């Protein structure tokens, strides 16, 4: 039977997780956190194989584009590796995209965010294979995983046809504390979470999830890796999209130009709403703010918007599956996300 969205087989204990760095690797001074994360997965019954690229970083990448692409393709096509979780994101993953053998890729879970969303986004659009936008490998190095982050494992171990529910966090981490002991969690959750609906009122949308880090996936507009219209036609049978997006480094005006570009490219046609993650950036330019941009984009597209969602660079984050059917509802600052693998 042909599946419009192809879901990877569920990850099972005893199987192997591959760690490769198609974007940035981990410098020598932080190798200990790779070892710590590996031990946590092994304690939970998984095998872990860490590729050479995960241990190196030079010129804003783990290695040359050829080496990164080759190691990723090797893990994607090695049957013994059941899932891939890169150490973290980075900057220039985009340059490996032309080197990947897209037709050779079979469904296998890949989990990550930041620059990793460049790969996740392109892979789902080009192949119809579901990918998971969520936590990084190095942020799973604690004995306990917080309730929101830990849901990634439910996502990766679910069968096709499964329905998975996630709730917004109670608290988020207001600033990174890289050298604080991971006790009980890596993230230091110290501020109250409140999902804001633009303009107030109700937010309740259904569709297929798609999105990632605006800073990186926006550069796929007009390339063979960013054809959203073809994806909807070929893999979704023209079902609408629920967009989830997060801003890492863009100023308010950069953010607005980028959102306009995506709008003019038709990415938000046939969509039902936009979720924006909490942003570590988004500083105003003069008196123009990110919120000003969101209001204008909502008016331009006609789409409802919710922001300060648990997505991206201010943890924790829910795990969203590109291509999965779902629903997002928000009431009194609390969010509920339902996904179905169909």
Secondary structure, DSSP 8 states (H G I E B T S, - for coil): ---SSB------TTSEEEE--SS----GGGHHHHHHHHHHHHHTT-EEEE-GGGG--BTTBSS-HHHHHHHHHHHHH-TTEEEEE-S---S-GGGGGGGS-GGG----EEEE-TTHHHHHHHHHHHH-B-EEE---GGGG-SSS--TTTTHHHHHHT--TT-EEEEE--SEE-SS--TTS--SS-SS---EE---EETTSS-EEEEEEEEEEEHHHHGGGTTSTT--HHHHHHHHSTT--EEEEEE-SS--HHHHHHHHHHHHHTTTTTTEEEEEEE--S----BTTB-HHHHHHHHHHHH--EEEEEES-SSSS----EEET-EEEEEEETTEEEEEEE--
